[in-house]
């Protein structure tokens, strides 16, 4: 695979500590396109070893709008099903440029390890020094050891190490779209996480045409109904949760977008600093970046103040717990204070709230946000599944996919052709989407 690709599949055997590489063939891309569909194909090749597969979408890391997502695929230890969750923020981008399109992690290690992927090199590295540390401490340790604060991590905390059903693979310091207990699977493999850094470049078959078309699509998107909106507060309002914005607003410091995503889906709150502060703070931990919706909503429903709810999100992220599942289990257990919830974390078990068919992460709202989608009026469930499937195949931010009707499949297919010189027809996309549900 010459274009839009590193042309490499990494296979990591934690049992034997062996690392091998395969080529990413044009034939596989023409058949499965990318992202979740190729992830599933690779999972099936190594299914006997209970693998975790991390892969990029066909457009991940390009100038195509909202193309910053990668995908993690595994059999959920909580639901028992093969599931896919998005890898967002800047992590998906870094995976693309670290030198591999897909990473298959199979088997289990006897001792704690992490996978260090950098500039086309992959090292299975001892992680005994960070086993027992929280996600923040671990990310800081790896960045300091490598001498690079731009290293992006996928990491578990104590929840994953202890085998909690609520364990989540976090992204750097923050919550992720892992709502399937993949953090527990990492713990079973003695895999503390993955660290990525790369200076690679993507070759584009017709770079000038690709850039021109990407900018035209972006211009169309900028006419969308989400313009003028920002952060999670406005997303909540679009979901019909209008009271959240005013409840949270006194803590809000700024909003942040994932790579190349036209909407800022993340909100940073200050908990130990004045949110009105504009200058750089000397406080090492002034607040928290809210990167998911349902944990905060769940803690609000329990009656927590905005400050306590955000502090609970921070506790969950440091420990590597799925906050939405924590709020769900806390409600079932009658825990309604931050202290009681934190004390009960180790006792919670079972899945969190789900929607959809359980193939794609319920991290993304299952309704249109800000905009009208005709297909959603006719078949809301089918519309959401299709939008997610296509986003997970091409590497599009899943939440932005339900915001922007201007993101259309024909444009993605055309851009894929311009970028790769491969012929990827709508029928092939339909087949790849159907394959994800088999």
C-alpha positions as CSV (number, residue, x, y, z in Angstrom):
1,X,0.0,0.0,0.0
2,X,2.0,2.9,-1.3
3,X,-0.2,5.9,-0.5
4,X,-2.0,7.2,2.7
5,X,-0.2,4.4,4.5
6,X,3.0,3.3,6.3
7,X,2.5,0.0,4.4
8,X,3.1,-2.0,7.6
9,X,1.2,-4.2,10.0
10,X,2.9,-4.8,13.3
11,X,2.3,-8.1,15.1
12,X,3.4,-8.2,18.7
13,X,3.4,-11.5,20.6
14,X,3.5,-10.7,24.3
15,X,3.9,-14.4,25.2
16,X,7.2,-14.8,23.3
17,X,8.3,-11.1,23.2
18,X,8.6,-11.4,19.4
19,X,7.8,-8.5,17.1
20,X,7.2,-9.1,13.4
21,X,6.0,-7.0,10.5
22,X,3.7,-7.7,7.5
23,X,2.9,-5.6,4.5
24,X,-0.4,-3.9,4.1
25,X,-1.6,-5.1,0.7
26,X,-3.6,-3.1,-1.8
27,X,-6.0,-6.0,-2.1
28,X,-6.9,-5.9,1.6
29,X,-7.5,-2.2,1.4
30,X,-9.6,-2.5,-1.7
31,X,-11.6,-5.2,0.1
32,X,-12.0,-3.9,3.6
33,X,-10.9,-0.2,3.1
34,X,-9.5,0.4,6.6
35,X,-10.1,1.2,10.2
36,X,-12.5,-1.1,12.0
37,X,-13.0,-3.4,9.0
38,X,-9.3,-4.2,8.6
39,X,-9.0,-4.4,12.4
40,X,-11.7,-7.1,12.4
41,X,-10.0,-9.0,9.6
42,X,-6.7,-9.0,11.6
43,X,-8.5,-10.0,14.8
44,X,-9.9,-13.0,13.0
45,X,-6.5,-14.0,11.8
46,X,-5.2,-14.1,15.3
47,X,-8.4,-14.9,17.2
48,X,-7.0,-17.9,19.1
49,X,-4.6,-15.5,20.9
50,X,-7.3,-13.1,22.0
51,X,-5.7,-10.1,20.3
52,X,-6.1,-6.4,20.7
53,X,-5.9,-4.6,17.4
54,X,-5.1,-0.9,17.0
55,X,-5.6,0.5,13.5
56,X,-5.9,3.7,11.6
57,X,-8.7,4.7,9.2
58,X,-8.0,5.1,5.5
59,X,-8.1,8.9,5.9
60,X,-6.6,9.2,9.4
61,X,-4.0,11.9,9.7
62,X,-4.9,13.6,6.4
63,X,-6.5,17.0,5.7
64,X,-9.9,15.5,5.3
65,X,-12.0,17.2,7.9
66,X,-12.3,15.4,11.3
67,X,-9.9,12.7,10.2
68,X,-8.0,12.3,13.5
69,X,-9.5,9.0,14.8
70,X,-7.9,5.6,15.0
71,X,-9.7,2.5,16.3
72,X,-9.2,-0.2,18.9
73,X,-10.8,-3.6,18.4
74,X,-11.0,-6.5,20.8
75,X,-13.4,-9.0,22.3
76,X,-14.9,-7.2,25.3
77,X,-14.3,-9.1,28.6
78,X,-17.5,-7.5,29.8
79,X,-20.0,-8.0,27.0
80,X,-18.3,-11.0,25.4
81,X,-18.7,-9.4,21.9
82,X,-16.2,-8.1,19.4
83,X,-16.3,-4.3,19.8
84,X,-14.7,-1.2,18.4
85,X,-13.9,2.0,20.2
86,X,-12.4,5.3,18.9
87,X,-8.9,6.6,19.6
88,X,-9.2,10.4,19.5
89,X,-7.5,13.6,20.8
90,X,-4.0,13.6,19.1
91,X,-3.4,9.9,19.8
92,X,-4.9,8.6,16.5
93,X,-2.8,11.0,14.6
94,X,0.4,10.0,16.3
95,X,-0.3,6.3,15.7
96,X,-0.5,7.1,12.0
97,X,2.8,8.8,11.9
98,X,4.7,6.4,14.3
99,X,5.2,4.0,11.4
100,X,2.5,1.4,11.4
101,X,-1.0,1.3,10.0
102,X,-2.2,-1.6,12.2
103,X,-0.9,-3.2,15.4
104,X,-1.9,-6.6,16.5
105,X,-1.1,-7.4,20.1
106,X,-1.6,-11.1,21.0
107,X,-0.9,-13.4,23.9
108,X,0.0,-12.2,27.4
109,X,3.2,-11.3,29.2
110,X,4.4,-12.9,32.4
111,X,5.6,-9.5,33.6
112,X,4.3,-5.9,33.1
113,X,5.3,-4.4,29.8
114,X,4.4,-1.5,27.5
115,X,4.8,-1.1,23.8
116,X,6.9,1.8,22.6
117,X,6.2,2.6,19.0
118,X,8.4,5.3,17.4
119,X,9.4,6.1,13.8
120,X,8.8,2.6,12.5
121,X,10.3,0.8,15.4
122,X,8.5,-1.1,18.1
123,X,9.9,-2.2,21.4
124,X,8.4,-4.4,24.1
125,X,9.6,-2.6,27.2
126,X,9.6,-3.4,30.9
127,X,6.8,-1.6,32.8
128,X,7.5,-2.8,36.3
129,X,8.4,0.7,37.4
130,X,4.9,2.0,36.5
131,X,2.8,-1.0,37.4
132,X,0.7,0.3,40.3
133,X,0.9,3.9,39.1
134,X,-2.1,5.8,37.9
135,X,-2.5,6.9,34.3
136,X,-1.2,10.4,34.9
137,X,2.0,9.2,36.7
138,X,2.6,6.6,34.0
139,X,2.2,9.1,31.1
140,X,4.5,11.5,32.8
141,X,7.1,8.8,33.5
142,X,7.2,7.7,29.9
143,X,7.4,11.2,28.5
144,X,10.2,12.0,30.9
145,X,12.1,8.8,30.2
146,X,11.9,9.4,26.4
147,X,12.6,13.1,26.7
148,X,9.5,14.2,24.7
149,X,6.3,15.8,26.1
150,X,4.5,15.1,22.8
151,X,4.5,11.3,23.2
152,X,0.9,10.1,23.0
153,X,-0.2,7.2,25.3
154,X,-2.9,4.6,25.6
155,X,-2.6,3.5,29.2
156,X,-4.4,1.7,32.0
157,X,-4.5,2.5,35.7
158,X,-5.1,0.5,38.8
159,X,-8.6,-0.6,37.6
160,X,-7.1,-2.5,34.7
161,X,-4.3,-4.0,36.7
162,X,-6.9,-5.2,39.2
163,X,-9.1,-6.7,36.6
164,X,-12.1,-4.5,37.1
165,X,-15.0,-4.7,34.6
166,X,-15.1,-0.9,34.6
167,X,-11.4,-0.6,33.5
168,X,-10.8,1.7,30.6
169,X,-7.8,2.3,28.4
170,X,-7.2,6.0,28.8
171,X,-5.7,8.4,26.3
172,X,-2.8,10.3,27.9
173,X,-4.4,11.7,31.1
174,X,-8.0,11.6,29.9
175,X,-11.0,9.4,29.4
176,X,-11.5,7.6,26.1
177,X,-14.3,6.0,24.1
178,X,-13.4,2.6,25.7
179,X,-16.8,1.6,27.1
180,X,-16.2,-2.1,26.7
181,X,-13.7,-2.9,29.5
182,X,-10.7,-3.1,27.2
183,X,-8.6,-1.8,30.2
184,X,-9.4,-5.1,31.9
185,X,-8.0,-7.0,28.8
186,X,-4.8,-4.9,28.9
187,X,-4.4,-5.9,32.6
188,X,-4.9,-9.6,31.8
189,X,-2.1,-9.3,29.2
190,X,0.1,-7.5,31.7
191,X,0.1,-4.6,29.2
192,X,0.4,-1.3,30.9
193,X,-0.2,0.5,27.6
194,X,1.3,1.9,24.4
195,X,3.3,5.0,23.7
196,X,3.6,6.6,20.3
197,X,5.8,9.1,18.7
198,X,6.6,9.6,15.0
199,X,7.8,12.0,12.5
200,X,6.5,10.1,9.5
201,X,4.7,11.5,6.5
202,X,1.9,10.3,4.4
203,X,2.5,10.0,0.6
204,X,-0.6,11.1,-1.4
205,X,-1.1,9.9,-4.9
206,X,-2.4,13.3,-6.1
207,X,-1.5,15.7,-3.3
208,X,-2.6,18.9,-4.9
209,X,-6.1,17.6,-5.9
210,X,-6.4,16.0,-2.4
211,X,-5.7,19.3,-0.6
212,X,-8.0,21.2,-2.9
213,X,-10.9,18.9,-2.4
214,X,-10.3,18.7,1.4
215,X,-10.6,22.5,1.6
216,X,-13.7,22.5,-0.5
217,X,-15.3,20.0,1.8
218,X,-14.2,22.0,4.8
219,X,-15.8,25.1,3.3
220,X,-19.1,23.2,3.0
221,X,-18.9,21.9,6.5
222,X,-18.3,25.4,7.8
223,X,-21.8,26.3,6.7
224,X,-23.2,23.7,9.1
225,X,-25.6,24.3,12.0
226,X,-22.9,23.6,14.6
227,X,-21.0,26.9,13.7
228,X,-21.1,29.2,16.8
229,X,-21.4,26.2,19.2
230,X,-18.5,24.8,21.2
231,X,-17.7,22.4,24.0
232,X,-19.6,19.8,25.8
233,X,-22.2,22.2,27.2
234,X,-23.6,22.9,23.7
235,X,-23.6,19.2,22.9
236,X,-25.6,18.5,26.0
237,X,-28.1,21.2,24.9
238,X,-28.4,19.5,21.5
239,X,-29.1,16.2,23.3
240,X,-31.9,17.8,25.2
241,X,-29.9,18.2,28.5
242,X,-30.2,21.9,28.6
243,X,-29.5,22.3,32.3
244,X,-26.0,21.0,32.2
245,X,-24.5,24.0,30.5
246,X,-25.5,26.5,33.3
247,X,-24.5,23.9,36.0
248,X,-21.0,23.5,34.5
249,X,-20.3,26.9,33.1
250,X,-18.8,28.4,36.3
251,X,-15.9,25.9,36.1
252,X,-15.2,26.2,32.3
253,X,-11.8,27.5,31.3
254,X,-11.6,26.6,27.6
255,X,-12.7,24.2,24.9
256,X,-10.4,21.9,22.8
257,X,-10.8,20.1,19.5
258,X,-9.3,16.7,18.5
259,X,-7.0,16.8,15.6
260,X,-8.4,18.5,12.5
261,X,-11.9,18.4,13.9
262,X,-14.0,21.5,13.2
263,X,-15.9,21.3,16.5
264,X,-14.3,21.4,19.9
265,X,-15.8,18.3,21.6
266,X,-13.7,18.6,24.7
267,X,-14.0,21.1,27.6
268,X,-11.3,21.9,30.2
269,X,-12.6,22.9,33.6
270,X,-10.5,24.5,36.4
271,X,-11.0,22.9,39.8
272,X,-8.2,24.3,41.8
273,X,-7.7,27.6,39.9
274,X,-9.9,30.5,39.0
275,X,-11.5,29.5,35.6
276,X,-11.2,33.2,34.5
277,X,-7.4,33.0,34.7
278,X,-5.9,33.6,31.3
279,X,-2.2,33.5,32.1
280,X,-0.4,30.2,32.4
281,X,-0.9,28.7,35.9
282,X,1.8,27.5,38.2
283,X,-0.5,24.8,39.4
284,X,0.5,21.4,38.0
285,X,-3.0,20.1,38.1
286,X,-5.4,23.0,37.8
287,X,-8.2,21.0,36.4
288,X,-9.5,18.3,34.0
289,X,-10.2,17.9,30.3
290,X,-13.7,16.4,29.9
291,X,-13.6,14.2,26.9
292,X,-16.7,12.1,27.3
293,X,-20.4,12.9,28.0
294,X,-22.1,10.2,29.9
295,X,-20.0,10.0,33.0
296,X,-20.6,13.7,33.8
297,X,-24.2,13.4,33.0
298,X,-24.5,10.3,35.3
299,X,-22.8,12.1,38.2
300,X,-25.1,15.1,37.8
301,X,-28.1,12.8,37.9
302,X,-26.8,11.4,41.3
303,X,-27.0,15.0,42.7
304,X,-23.3,15.8,42.7
305,X,-22.3,19.4,42.4
306,X,-20.5,20.3,39.2
307,X,-17.2,20.6,41.1
308,X,-17.6,17.2,42.7
309,X,-18.7,15.6,39.4
310,X,-15.6,16.9,37.6
311,X,-13.4,15.8,40.5
312,X,-15.0,12.3,40.2
313,X,-14.2,12.3,36.5
314,X,-10.6,13.1,37.4
315,X,-10.5,10.3,40.0
316,X,-11.9,7.9,37.4
317,X,-9.4,8.9,34.7
318,X,-6.4,8.6,37.0
319,X,-7.5,5.2,38.1
320,X,-8.4,4.1,34.6
321,X,-12.2,3.7,35.3
322,X,-15.0,4.2,32.8
323,X,-16.8,7.1,34.4
324,X,-20.1,6.3,32.7
325,X,-20.0,2.8,34.1
326,X,-19.0,4.1,37.5
327,X,-22.0,6.5,37.6
328,X,-24.3,3.7,36.4
329,X,-23.1,1.3,39.1
330,X,-23.1,4.0,41.8
331,X,-26.8,4.7,41.1
332,X,-27.6,1.0,41.3
333,X,-25.7,0.8,44.6
334,X,-27.3,3.9,46.1
335,X,-24.0,5.8,46.3
336,X,-24.7,9.5,45.9
337,X,-21.7,11.3,47.3
338,X,-18.2,11.7,45.8
339,X,-16.6,10.1,48.9
340,X,-19.0,7.1,48.8
341,X,-18.5,6.5,45.1
342,X,-14.7,6.7,45.3
343,X,-14.7,4.3,48.3
344,X,-16.8,1.8,46.3
345,X,-14.9,1.9,43.0
346,X,-13.1,-1.5,43.6
347,X,-16.4,-3.2,44.4
348,X,-18.3,-2.2,41.2
349,X,-18.7,-4.8,38.5
350,X,-20.7,-5.3,35.3
351,X,-21.2,-3.2,32.2
352,X,-22.1,0.4,32.0
353,X,-25.1,1.9,30.0
354,X,-25.1,1.0,26.3
355,X,-26.9,2.0,23.2
356,X,-26.9,0.7,19.7
357,X,-26.0,-2.9,18.7
358,X,-23.0,-3.1,20.9
359,X,-20.5,-3.0,18.0
360,X,-19.5,0.6,18.3
361,X,-18.8,2.6,21.5
362,X,-21.8,4.2,23.2
363,X,-19.4,7.1,23.9
364,X,-21.0,8.8,20.9
365,X,-24.6,10.1,21.3
366,X,-27.1,8.1,19.3
367,X,-28.9,11.1,17.9
368,X,-28.2,14.0,15.5
369,X,-26.4,16.9,17.1
370,X,-27.3,20.5,16.0
371,X,-28.3,19.4,12.5
372,X,-31.0,17.7,10.6
373,X,-30.3,14.3,9.0
374,X,-33.2,12.9,6.9
375,X,-32.0,9.3,7.4
376,X,-32.2,9.8,11.1
377,X,-35.9,10.7,10.8
378,X,-36.7,7.5,8.9
379,X,-34.5,5.0,10.9
380,X,-32.7,6.5,13.9
381,X,-31.0,3.4,15.0
382,X,-29.9,2.3,11.5
383,X,-28.7,5.9,10.7
384,X,-26.5,6.0,13.8
385,X,-25.0,2.5,13.2
386,X,-24.2,3.5,9.5
387,X,-22.7,6.8,10.5
388,X,-20.5,5.2,13.1
389,X,-19.5,2.3,10.8
390,X,-18.3,4.7,8.1
391,X,-16.5,6.9,10.6
392,X,-14.7,4.0,12.1
393,X,-13.6,2.7,8.7
394,X,-12.3,6.0,7.4
395,X,-10.9,7.4,10.7
396,X,-13.5,10.2,11.2
397,X,-14.3,11.5,14.6
398,X,-17.5,9.6,15.6
399,X,-19.1,12.5,17.4
400,X,-18.5,14.9,14.6
401,X,-20.0,12.4,12.2
402,X,-23.4,12.9,13.9
403,X,-23.0,16.7,13.8
404,X,-22.3,17.3,10.1
405,X,-24.6,16.1,7.3
406,X,-22.1,17.7,5.0
407,X,-19.8,14.8,5.7
408,X,-21.0,12.4,3.0
409,X,-19.8,8.9,2.0
410,X,-19.3,9.9,-1.7
411,X,-16.7,12.5,-0.6
412,X,-14.9,10.0,1.5
413,X,-14.8,7.5,-1.3
414,X,-13.6,10.1,-3.8
415,X,-10.9,11.3,-1.5
416,X,-9.8,7.8,-0.8
417,X,-9.4,7.3,-4.6
418,X,-7.5,10.6,-5.0
419,X,-5.2,9.7,-2.2
420,X,-4.5,6.1,-3.0
421,X,-5.2,5.6,-6.7
422,X,-7.2,2.6,-5.7
423,X,-10.7,2.0,-6.9
424,X,-13.1,1.9,-3.9
425,X,-16.7,1.8,-5.0
426,X,-19.8,2.3,-2.9
427,X,-20.5,-1.4,-3.1
428,X,-17.2,-2.1,-1.4
429,X,-18.1,0.3,1.4
430,X,-21.4,-1.4,1.8
431,X,-19.7,-4.8,2.0
432,X,-17.2,-3.5,4.6
433,X,-20.0,-2.0,6.8
434,X,-21.9,-5.3,6.6
435,X,-18.8,-7.2,7.5
436,X,-18.6,-5.4,10.8
437,X,-21.9,-6.9,11.9
438,X,-21.2,-10.5,10.9
